[in-house]
């Protein structure tokens, strides 16, 4: 190995001399007259200089370029060509310990730890202690502080929702706190269910049922019911939390209630007498999903700026994307009382839910009900406040390319105890960093590139910690970050790995998943059907050989690739569901997200039922989500395997041809959905087709270059150039003007979309708007989005070719 020499030049041989005056000119000092052509002394001097230069070059090349027995090459020469060590990966896999993960989770969930509370500070100190441990810690760990705008309920004036009669008497009061089944629900730090960023206020009116609170739901309801001055009750799903109020306000709705319907979360189960938690994983009747009702990510007062103490802040009244009217979440036991008493026409069949009554539209209650002629009243006392929130950061410095970062992150804050969200992910990160930190401290390993571990603060309020970090270090992260790995909710259930990411990471995830085996849970066979049911770890029958994570994933979720055949289905990162959002949409950094899911063919639950409630505890996680913690271990091994490969491989394990396949699939969908109408509008799709074809050609070319290269014996600059092409690919898809109406969305392939089509998001949304309105300006917007998309894909293709 070593530096590759020019074939025409041997070690110690002088370069060919130039002709004419060029050689002399290189030796001429400023102000010195040119030597005469016939001056022998000048020629002799020139010869001596050339001989000396040749000798020096020969010595250098001989010393650094040729490896001989007994010669001493510089230590960095071997380091620059090192590749990922498979035996190191095997060591890592063997040391990831389920008992340590379990103990991590127990420790993380001892107290509620909502952002900026005393419980949150306790977890900050825990992270710092672990990452600064002299035997298993990282090279360095520290905290990053931001002053952020948060929303809280007033503990002295709890939010109230009541049914009031004509004379003002209270006929029914919504439960203010969830029913306790274990000591955790009785902790005084359990926050009352509330809608973060809902405005304080008082609203009173007739109740109406608005399904999921989407724009089309309110439009349909308004056709038969006058919505002015009403209180709308909606169920989770279909639209974002805050959007249910944003969509309602134009119709004059005074306030909104939101609840989790048993059909959407509990497979219809509604009774806590032996059916729901603490008897199974299902949500008890009083369970309430808390959440941020903010429609954008990052600190609301400092858009595109890091929220430091001296940062400029916009006036609070100028904040956008938050509910304009009061909104409050409630449990389904109270929603049942309200909905089953509603008067009016029956709601459409697809609006019906899991209660054993007909869902009527309202307005108001049936004359035969106990609430006849009554109103629903909302008294909301939320307040906003700027508070200090911390990210905890830790780093393992790279040995060869310390200026290239692989970032692994998860948020730390929760709404209550947060065993699954987010502490399952944090418990995995702590174990993963312990194993790697120990290898570093023992001198057995150091990654090629730097690994940054991130424990984000205030994620639940709108991905604030990670967004502020990307805003503060925008330039450095844009130029140096190779990839971001996110493990938030590590385990939803015990059936299968679930992964999402850019198409370029598909192959490295598959490689890692094939290397990790699934093992039998030690006590899963004894689980009672109701207790663990369909959601215990899915294990091999006694006597069967355990399968790999890859094989199991393929069985639960797969697709057919034109190039690869039947493969597991890798999801796309298209929205802002977790801390990958700012890295993907704002910075254009290649990202991936890992979790372990339940069998969705056997449950229609939209997520694990205790999500964001006071029942998401260690008891819940250890008994009903992952008894034995083998799913946690599988995620830790798989995500850690990927982390090591991305941080340590000589050539970044990113594949552009897999990206080309996704673009081709998106194009096929766009052609089938839009081409006929676009042709009628004289908007050509041919430039987009050519751009996708160009990208495929460029990706194939780069594959050939890589395949024909002996990278261990190439110059480091060539390896670095190819790696930069791979690393920067997603940056080429950024356009800061593509989505002016969407805060911080710049990635034209993975931006969020309301059209619900598996194709290019900007084109899909613009087409849906134009088709609905028929306005020429909207068709112009379609043409604009098509041009943005075409030029972005063409530009990305250009980054994959060698030189201009």
C-alpha positions, 0 to 999 in steps of 0.5 A: 500500500502507499501513495500511487506514483506517476507511471512515467516517473521512477523513484529518484528520477528527475522530471523531464526538463522544460524547453526554451525559457520556461525553466529559466523563468522558474529560477529567476528572482524578482528584478533579476535580468534574464541570463544570456542563452549562451552563458555557461555559468547559468547553465551549470547553476541550472543543472546543479539546482535540477540535480539537487531537486531531483535527488530530494524528490527521489529521497522523498518518494523512496522514503514514503512511496516504497515499502521495503523490509526494515524501512520505517513508513510513517504511522499515518500511512497505514491509518489512512488506508484502514477499513472497517474491522469486522472482528471489532463489530463482532466484539461490539455485538457480543458485548451489548447487554440486555441487563444493562439496557434494562437497568438504564431504562429503570434509572431513566424512568424513576421520575417524570422528566418533562423538558426543563423540569427538575426531572429533566436536569436529573437525566442531564446529570445522568448522561454527563456522568455516563459519558464522562466515566473514566472507564467507559465514557467518551473522549469528551462530554458537555452540555449546550444551553438554549433559552427556548419558548415553552408552554405549560398548564398552570398547576394552580389553575388546572384546565377544565372542561365541563358540560353546563346546563342552561342555568350554569350548573355543571352536569359533567366534568372532564377528568383532570388527571388520569386514573392511578393504577401504580405509584407512577401515576400518583407522582406529584410531578405528573403533568396534567394532560394539556395541549402545549401552545394552546392559547389560554381562554374560555370557550362555550358552545354547542358540541359538534363531532368533526371526525379527525379535524382535517380541512375536508372534515370541517368542510363536510360538517359545515354543509349541514351544521352551522359551526359558528360558536361551537365546540368541536370534538375530534379524534387523533389521526388524519391531521396534526394535533394543532391543525385540528384547531387551525382548520376549525378557526375559519369556520368560527369554531370557538374551541376544540377537544381531541381524544384517542378513539379505541378503534384507532389505538385499542383494537376496540378494547375499552374496559379496564376491568381485565382488558386494558392496562394494567392487564395488557398493553391497551390504553385505559379509559382515562388515558390522555395523549399529551403533545405539542400542538405547534405546527413547526419545529424549532424554537418559535421565537427565533426562527432560523437562529439559535435560541441563545440568551442574546438572540433576537426574538420575534414578538410572541403575537407574530408566532405562526403555526400554533392553535388560534383557539383553545384546544384540550385533549381528553380521555376516551371515557369522557369522549364516550359520554359526550359523543354518545349523547350527541344529537343531529344526523348520524356521521358518515360511516367512515367517521364512526369509531369504537364506541357502542353507539352511533356517532352523531354530528350535533350540534348539541345533545339529544333532548332525551339525554341528561345534557339536553340544551346544555353547552360544553365549556372550556376554561384553559389556563396555559401560559408560555415561558422562556426556559433554559433547555440543555442538549447533552453532547459527547464525542469520540474523536476520529483517528484519520478524519476527525473533521467528518462527523457521524452523529447518533442522537435521541431526545431525552425529555418526555411528557411523563415517565416516558419509558418507551418515548423516549427512554427506550431509545436513550437506554439503547444509546447509553449501552451502545456508547458504553461498549464503544467508549470502553473499547476506546478507553482500552486502546482497542479501537478508535473510529476513522471519523468522529462520532458525536452522541447527542441527547436532545432537549425539549424535543416534545415541544417541537424538536427544539434541541436538535433544531437549535443545534443545527441552526447554531452550527449550520455551516460546520454541520453542513460541511462536515456531517456524513450521516445522522442516525436517530433512535427515538422510540427504540421499541414499539413492540417485539415483532420486527425491525422497522427502519427508515432513511434515505435510499443511499443507506439501504445497503448498509442497514441490510448488511448490519441487519443480516449480521444480527441474530434474533434470540429466544426470550428466556421467559416469553413462552410462559406469557399469558395470551392476554398479558403479552398477546401479539406484542411479546417478542416474536420468537422461534419455536423451541428447537428452531435456529434463530433467524437474523434481524434481516430475515425476520424483517423481510418476513414482516415487511417487504417489497420487490426491487427491480435490481435486488428482488425481494427485500425488506421495506425501508421507509422514507423520512418525509416529515418531522416526526423526530429529531432527524427533521432538521438534519434532513430538511434543513441541512440535507444530511443523509439520515436514518431512523431505527425502531422495533415494531409490533405486528401491524397485521394483527393490530390496527393501533396507530402507535403503542397505546400508552403513547404520551400518557401517564401509563408509559412507565418501566412497568408497562415497557418491561411487561407488555412491550419488551419482556426480556429486552431482546428487542432493545438489544436487537435495535442496539446491535443493528443501529450500532453496527451501522454506526461503526460501518459509517464511522469506520469504513474506508469508503462510505457505505452509501449507494447512489444506485439505490437512490436512483431506483427510488427516483425512478419509482417516484417518476413512474407514479408521477407519470401515471397520476399527472402526465395526462393533465399536465400535457393538457396544460402544456406543461412538459414532463420530459425534462424531469424524465431526462433528469432522472435518467441522467441521475441513473447514468451518473450513479452507475458511472460512480459505481463503476469508478468505485468498482474499478478502484483499489481504494486501499492503494489509491491516494487518500485524496481520491478516496476523500473525493469519492466520499465527499461525493457520497456525503454531499449527495443529499445537499444537492437536493436542497432548494431554499425557495422550493417551499416558502410556506413550509418552515425549514423544509428545503429538501425537494425529495423528502419534504412533507406532503399533504397529497398522500401520494408516493411521489415528489412532494412539491409536485404532488401538493401543487398538482392537488391544489391546481386540480382542486382550484382550476386556477391558472396561477396554481397551474403555474405553481405546478410548472414551477415545482416541476422545474425546481425538481428537474434542476435539483435532480440534474444538479445532484447528478452532476455531483456524481461525475468526476470533474467539470 
